[in-house]
């Protein structure tokens, strides 16, 4: 019998492997634009394994059409999804947990530079 921790580890491994493939509808952005660089970072960091870009359900909230909308958290708070919120969610993902989702996202603070985060934000904004 597997422990819960082992089961979650196996599930996440399978999910990440299956979710890391190329997207069916790859967006078209001008080469080297902030949006194109953000898309590259989003896919290289396997963000698409947990966050969909088409509105479908995954382990984390979709990013399609979310910029400028409000999001409710498990603590009952509501925040606007803006540049500050995305930056904070990338650096401190456990600070606010979106309602209906499990707190599994790691911090990318030690990995992504501020410019990388700005590119990811540009990409998310372009998915309106």
Secondary structure as UniProt FT lines:
FT   HELIX           4..19
FT   TURN            24..25
FT   TURN            31..32
FT   HELIX           34..44
FT   TURN            45..46
FT   HELIX           47..49
FT   TURN            64..65
FT   TURN            67..68
FT   STRAND          70..73
FT   TURN            74..75
FT   STRAND          78..80
FT   HELIX           83..91
FT   TURN            93..94
FT   TURN            99..100
FT   TURN            109..111
FT   HELIX           114..126
//
